[in-house]
Amino acid sequence: MQSVHTTVMCAVCHSVVLLTHIHIHSGERPYNCDVCNKSFSTKGNLKKHQLVHGGQRPFSRDACNKSFSSNCDLKTHQNIHSAERLYHCDVCNKSFNRKGNLKLHRLIHSGEHPYHCAACNRAFTSKCYLKRHQHVHSGP
């Protein structure tokens, strides 16, 4: 049996990766949080997530007094304060400081509305918009 620390060539992205990388492409998420039952593709991602439940936020930004459980989250947040917009729409060339915002913006061009209301089947481009809409059915 191979160790999870064994490196292999990924057949999907052709990178030399740890064996656990394969979970990213397969969608398998075998590591579950015992607090909230959220699942993860790697043990490292689970450990990083568990910092949230422990209230540990060791990465901080002095400029705005915000702290984060991972260095990656801190770096993502720092883009908000930067005037630099690294992510550009290939259709209209609008630029964004966060990759997720670009991904959400692209739905405008595709016409895709992946989030559907179970009560009235109205569709939305983001989970946030769907949740806001659901107050129509449940009240404030």
Backbone bond lengths (Angstrom), bond angles and torsions (degrees), N, CA, C in turn:
res aa  C-N    CA-C-N  psi(-1)  N-CA   C-N-CA  omega(-1)  CA-C   N-CA-C  phi
1 M - - - 1.455 - - 1.529 108.96 -
2 Q 1.353 116.60 136.77 1.456 121.02 -178.03 1.524 110.76 -81.06
3 S 1.315 116.47 145.29 1.456 122.64 175.78 1.526 108.80 -76.85
4 V 1.344 116.76 152.41 1.464 120.09 177.71 1.519 110.94 -68.50
5 H 1.348 117.74 -12.93 1.462 121.63 179.09 1.522 111.47 -90.71
6 T 1.322 117.34 0.97 1.447 122.48 177.84 1.521 109.08 -71.57
7 T 1.336 116.53 135.69 1.458 119.22 176.59 1.518 109.77 -93.08
8 V 1.308 114.98 142.56 1.462 122.11 -179.41 1.525 108.19 -139.54
9 M 1.323 116.38 164.66 1.462 121.49 174.43 1.524 107.19 -88.72
10 C 1.325 117.66 120.59 1.464 121.56 -179.91 1.536 108.66 -71.93
11 A 1.313 116.15 125.51 1.460 121.58 -179.08 1.527 112.13 -71.55
12 V 1.325 117.34 -18.33 1.468 121.13 -177.69 1.526 111.63 -89.28
13 C 1.355 116.42 -52.93 1.475 119.20 -175.42 1.524 113.18 -107.01
14 H 1.331 116.96 0.30 1.466 123.83 174.65 1.527 113.79 58.48
15 S 1.326 116.96 34.13 1.452 122.52 175.17 1.520 108.50 -107.43
16 V 1.330 116.02 152.93 1.460 119.77 172.67 1.518 106.03 -82.79
17 V 1.326 116.01 120.05 1.465 121.28 -171.14 1.521 110.51 -139.15
18 L 1.325 115.78 167.95 1.455 120.69 171.71 1.521 108.61 -70.19
19 L 1.301 116.65 153.47 1.460 122.03 -178.49 1.533 112.08 -55.55
20 T 1.335 117.42 -34.82 1.467 120.58 -179.45 1.529 112.66 -67.08
21 H 1.333 118.72 -16.91 1.469 122.62 178.32 1.526 111.23 -58.19
22 I 1.302 117.28 -30.95 1.466 122.27 -177.50 1.527 111.07 -57.51
23 H 1.330 116.93 -29.34 1.473 121.09 178.91 1.534 111.27 -60.33
24 I 1.312 117.55 -29.94 1.469 121.15 -179.58 1.521 109.94 -60.86
25 H 1.328 116.90 -44.18 1.465 120.99 -177.41 1.522 112.69 -82.13
26 S 1.319 117.10 -31.08 1.463 120.06 -177.31 1.525 112.03 -80.06
27 G 1.348 115.67 -19.23 1.460 119.48 -176.73 1.520 112.73 83.25
28 E 1.321 116.76 -1.60 1.463 120.67 179.24 1.524 109.52 -68.30
29 R 1.332 115.59 135.22 1.462 121.74 -179.34 1.532 107.92 -133.23
30 P 1.334 116.61 76.95 1.467 120.24 -171.69 1.530 115.39 -80.54
31 Y 1.317 118.77 -6.67 1.470 120.92 -177.00 1.526 109.54 -104.57
32 N 1.349 116.55 115.71 1.465 121.85 -175.22 1.520 111.67 -109.99
33 C 1.330 115.46 139.84 1.459 121.99 175.27 1.527 108.22 -75.77
34 D 1.323 117.04 128.13 1.467 119.98 -178.60 1.529 112.40 -77.97
35 V 1.333 118.08 -6.51 1.463 121.42 178.38 1.525 111.23 -92.26
36 C 1.330 116.91 -50.58 1.470 119.94 -175.12 1.528 113.61 -116.70
37 N 1.335 117.51 -2.62 1.450 124.38 178.01 1.529 114.16 67.90
38 K 1.331 118.09 13.58 1.454 121.30 174.07 1.528 107.70 -68.02
39 S 1.328 118.04 144.61 1.460 120.36 -176.34 1.525 111.27 -113.25
40 F 1.355 114.48 155.23 1.461 121.36 -174.99 1.516 110.72 -137.85
41 S 1.323 115.87 155.07 1.457 121.11 -178.86 1.525 112.71 -81.48
42 T 1.333 117.54 -21.48 1.466 120.06 179.29 1.527 110.34 -133.28
43 K 1.315 114.93 154.79 1.462 121.06 177.87 1.533 110.04 -65.08
44 G 1.329 116.76 -35.50 1.464 121.23 178.38 1.521 112.25 -61.95
45 N 1.332 116.65 -42.22 1.466 120.32 178.25 1.532 110.90 -65.55
46 L 1.327 116.43 -37.35 1.466 120.34 176.53 1.528 109.99 -62.94
47 K 1.329 117.61 -47.16 1.466 120.96 -179.70 1.524 111.01 -60.88
48 K 1.328 116.51 -40.82 1.466 120.72 178.29 1.532 109.97 -63.31
49 H 1.321 116.81 -42.35 1.463 121.81 178.66 1.523 111.48 -62.27
50 Q 1.332 116.69 -40.89 1.459 120.46 -176.23 1.530 112.69 -63.30
51 L 1.323 118.12 -19.18 1.463 120.96 174.80 1.534 110.72 -60.61
52 V 1.331 116.06 -32.53 1.466 121.11 179.30 1.523 110.60 -60.39
53 H 1.325 117.21 -44.19 1.458 121.14 -178.73 1.523 112.10 -69.72
54 G 1.322 116.21 -29.57 1.461 120.28 179.29 1.522 112.35 -84.13
55 G 1.325 115.82 -4.50 1.461 119.96 -179.90 1.518 113.09 75.21
56 Q 1.324 116.89 9.42 1.457 120.47 -178.87 1.518 110.20 -81.15
57 R 1.318 115.31 125.82 1.452 121.80 179.66 1.529 107.96 -139.58
58 P 1.333 116.43 74.20 1.456 120.11 -171.75 1.531 116.02 -76.05
59 F 1.318 118.57 -9.50 1.458 121.18 -178.51 1.524 108.91 -105.18
60 S 1.329 116.67 118.90 1.466 118.89 -174.58 1.520 112.05 -130.12
61 R 1.321 113.82 159.98 1.461 122.23 177.56 1.520 106.49 -120.90
62 D 1.320 116.24 114.24 1.458 121.22 -177.01 1.527 112.80 -65.12
63 A 1.319 116.64 -32.00 1.467 120.66 -175.38 1.523 112.70 -60.70
64 C 1.335 117.63 -32.26 1.465 119.41 -177.43 1.523 112.58 -127.77
65 N 1.333 117.34 6.76 1.468 122.74 178.15 1.524 113.65 58.75
66 K 1.322 117.75 30.49 1.464 120.88 175.69 1.525 108.63 -101.43
67 S 1.329 115.68 147.97 1.459 119.93 177.66 1.514 109.68 -131.60
68 F 1.340 114.99 157.24 1.460 121.35 -172.52 1.518 110.66 -137.40
69 S 1.315 116.40 156.42 1.459 120.98 -179.31 1.526 111.97 -82.34
70 S 1.329 118.26 -13.38 1.464 120.42 178.71 1.525 110.68 -138.90
71 N 1.317 115.11 152.64 1.459 120.53 177.85 1.526 110.25 -65.83
72 C 1.318 116.86 -33.95 1.464 121.44 178.24 1.529 110.70 -61.65
73 D 1.329 116.87 -43.91 1.468 120.73 178.27 1.522 111.07 -63.73
74 L 1.331 116.54 -38.16 1.470 120.54 177.30 1.525 110.17 -62.73
75 K 1.325 117.33 -46.36 1.466 120.35 -179.41 1.524 111.39 -63.07
76 T 1.327 116.32 -39.78 1.466 120.20 176.99 1.526 109.89 -61.49
77 H 1.323 116.36 -43.53 1.458 121.10 179.43 1.531 111.15 -62.85
78 Q 1.322 117.38 -39.21 1.462 120.88 -177.78 1.525 111.85 -60.51
79 N 1.329 117.10 -26.92 1.464 120.26 177.04 1.520 111.66 -62.61
80 I 1.332 117.44 -28.12 1.459 121.11 178.91 1.520 110.32 -62.54
81 H 1.327 116.37 -38.81 1.459 121.34 -177.91 1.529 112.73 -80.13
82 S 1.313 116.51 -16.05 1.453 120.95 -178.03 1.524 110.32 -85.37
83 A 1.312 115.32 142.58 1.466 119.88 175.51 1.527 110.26 -78.28
84 E 1.332 115.51 -13.83 1.452 120.45 -179.23 1.528 110.37 -72.18
85 R 1.297 115.79 131.07 1.461 121.37 179.59 1.526 107.42 -118.57
86 L 1.333 114.34 103.22 1.460 120.93 -171.19 1.519 114.39 -85.54
87 Y 1.331 117.81 -15.37 1.465 121.00 -172.73 1.525 109.54 -110.65
88 H 1.347 116.00 119.56 1.461 121.94 -174.80 1.524 111.56 -117.49
89 C 1.310 115.20 137.80 1.464 121.41 176.48 1.523 108.35 -74.31
90 D 1.330 116.30 128.06 1.459 120.35 -179.22 1.532 112.79 -77.82
91 V 1.329 117.32 -5.54 1.464 120.45 178.85 1.527 111.02 -96.10
92 C 1.327 117.25 -50.98 1.470 120.17 -175.08 1.534 113.31 -116.38
93 N 1.332 117.34 -1.34 1.462 124.84 178.53 1.526 114.58 65.48
94 K 1.330 117.69 15.21 1.458 120.22 172.82 1.523 107.44 -65.86
95 S 1.334 117.96 144.34 1.458 119.87 -176.03 1.524 111.44 -116.76
96 F 1.335 114.86 155.37 1.456 122.25 -175.17 1.519 110.39 -138.23
97 N 1.329 115.67 154.07 1.462 119.94 178.65 1.530 112.00 -93.27
98 R 1.323 117.82 -5.47 1.465 121.68 178.41 1.520 109.41 -133.42
99 K 1.329 115.01 138.15 1.460 121.38 -179.58 1.528 111.55 -61.24
100 G 1.326 116.34 -38.59 1.465 120.76 179.62 1.516 112.52 -63.32
101 N 1.335 116.77 -35.52 1.462 120.14 178.01 1.528 111.40 -67.54
102 L 1.334 116.52 -37.65 1.465 120.05 175.77 1.525 110.20 -64.36
103 K 1.315 116.77 -43.65 1.468 121.32 -179.92 1.533 110.17 -60.03
104 L 1.315 116.27 -43.56 1.460 120.99 177.96 1.528 110.60 -64.71
105 H 1.326 117.19 -42.16 1.466 122.11 179.18 1.528 111.47 -60.72
106 R 1.318 117.55 -39.79 1.471 120.92 -177.81 1.530 112.22 -60.24
107 L 1.325 117.01 -24.55 1.466 119.87 177.96 1.532 111.00 -63.21
108 I 1.322 117.25 -27.24 1.471 121.37 177.01 1.522 109.96 -60.48
109 H 1.328 115.72 -44.01 1.467 120.40 -178.15 1.524 112.21 -74.46
110 S 1.315 117.16 -33.63 1.462 119.92 -177.26 1.527 111.97 -81.99
111 G 1.342 116.66 -21.48 1.454 120.27 -176.57 1.519 112.85 78.38
112 E 1.329 116.52 4.84 1.465 121.08 -178.02 1.527 110.71 -74.31
113 H 1.311 115.61 137.00 1.463 123.30 176.64 1.531 107.27 -132.40
114 P 1.336 117.23 82.89 1.467 120.57 -170.60 1.529 116.14 -77.38
115 Y 1.323 118.58 -9.76 1.467 120.61 -176.89 1.523 109.71 -107.39
116 H 1.357 116.30 117.92 1.463 122.16 -174.57 1.521 111.41 -113.79
117 C 1.316 115.46 138.87 1.456 122.20 176.21 1.532 108.70 -77.49
118 A 1.313 116.68 126.81 1.466 121.37 -179.26 1.526 111.68 -69.35
119 A 1.336 117.04 -25.56 1.467 120.66 -176.91 1.527 113.08 -79.99
120 C 1.340 117.10 -40.57 1.468 118.74 -175.65 1.528 113.42 -128.12
121 N 1.335 117.35 -0.41 1.465 124.71 178.72 1.529 114.23 64.59
122 R 1.319 117.57 16.65 1.456 120.62 173.35 1.528 107.82 -67.87
123 A 1.335 118.33 146.32 1.464 121.64 -174.66 1.519 111.27 -115.56
124 F 1.345 115.26 149.55 1.463 122.22 -175.66 1.519 111.12 -136.75
125 T 1.330 116.00 157.78 1.463 120.94 -179.27 1.521 112.57 -82.19
126 S 1.333 118.16 -19.32 1.464 119.60 -179.44 1.521 111.25 -138.95
127 K 1.326 114.82 155.87 1.455 121.56 177.85 1.527 110.04 -63.44
128 C 1.323 116.13 -34.82 1.460 121.59 178.92 1.534 110.99 -61.83
129 Y 1.322 116.79 -45.42 1.468 120.62 179.48 1.525 111.01 -65.09
130 L 1.330 116.52 -38.15 1.461 120.36 177.44 1.524 110.32 -62.56
131 K 1.329 117.50 -47.32 1.465 120.85 -179.40 1.524 111.31 -60.91
132 R 1.327 116.69 -40.45 1.465 120.27 177.90 1.527 110.26 -62.90
133 H 1.325 116.95 -42.04 1.465 121.89 179.11 1.529 111.96 -63.57
134 Q 1.322 117.35 -38.40 1.467 121.56 -175.13 1.521 112.99 -61.04
135 H 1.327 117.86 -17.76 1.453 120.63 175.18 1.531 111.58 -65.43
136 V 1.336 116.60 -23.05 1.454 121.07 175.74 1.528 110.35 -59.41
137 H 1.322 116.12 -37.35 1.463 122.22 -177.06 1.529 112.93 -87.49
138 S 1.334 116.84 -33.00 1.461 119.50 -173.51 1.528 113.59 -105.62
139 G 1.301 117.06 -13.16 1.462 120.39 -176.24 1.523 110.37 87.14
140 P 1.332 117.27 169.24 1.479 121.15 -176.19 1.497 114.86 -66.22
